[in-house]
Amino acid sequence: MAQASHTQDLTFAQLSALARIEEHGPLRLGELAAKECVTAPSMTRTLTALRFGGLIERTSDPSDGRSALVTVTRRGAALLLRLRQERSELLTGRVARLTGEQRETLWSAVGILELLVTPEDES
């Protein structure tokens, strides 16, 4: 899905971080790095590209002035919405090519697939 959808020049890591910020934000850099299972320096590089693209913004953490929080901008939210719509349309077209029996098998597997993509601490 990621390879077939039409994204601009964002990497998988950048798109993943952007979606994670939207889902759990506002977040501190360290919290986001832990959720993405990467180091803080790696996350800093990822966020720099997103910030320069106008997709996220950094604000001071009201509970700790030494820290910053990252949030998704309207532009970033619009990008995620468009990307999700593109991927949904793509998937709908591909599922339509399946036979009825294949669609039933796929539907039966959805619960199992959700278990595979859900971290243990969230299940």
C-alpha positions, 0 to 999 in steps of 0.5 A, spaced: 500 500 500 505 504 501 509 503 495 502 504 490 500 510 493 501 517 491 505 520 496 510 526 495 517 525 497 516 523 504 519 516 507 515 511 510 519 513 517 516 520 516 509 518 514 509 513 520 511 519 525 506 523 522 500 518 523 503 517 530 503 524 532 496 525 529 494 519 533 497 520 540 499 527 540 501 532 542 508 528 544 515 529 546 520 527 542 522 522 546 515 519 547 515 519 539 521 515 538 519 510 543 513 509 540 516 508 533 522 504 536 527 509 534 533 513 537 532 520 539 537 522 534 533 518 528 527 521 530 530 528 530 532 527 523 525 525 521 521 531 525 526 536 522 523 534 515 516 534 517 517 541 520 520 544 514 515 541 510 509 545 514 506 538 517 508 538 524 509 544 529 513 544 535 511 548 541 513 549 548 511 543 553 506 547 558 508 542 564 516 543 562 519 549 559 525 545 557 521 540 553 517 541 546 511 538 544 510 536 537 503 536 533 500 535 526 498 542 523 492 542 518 497 541 512 499 535 515 492 532 517 490 534 510 496 530 507 494 524 512 487 524 510 488 524 502 493 519 503 488 514 507 483 516 502 488 514 496 489 508 500 482 506 501 480 507 494 486 503 492 484 497 496 477 497 494 479 496 487 484 490 489 479 487 493 473 488 488 478 483 483 477 477 488 472 472 488 467 471 493 470 466 496 477 469 497 473 476 500 470 471 505 477 468 507 480 475 507 474 478 512 475 471 516 483 473 517 482 481 519 482 479 526 488 475 526 491 481 522 489 486 527 493 482 532 499 482 528 499 489 527 497 491 535 503 491 540 502 487 546 502 492 550 496 495 547 492 488 546 
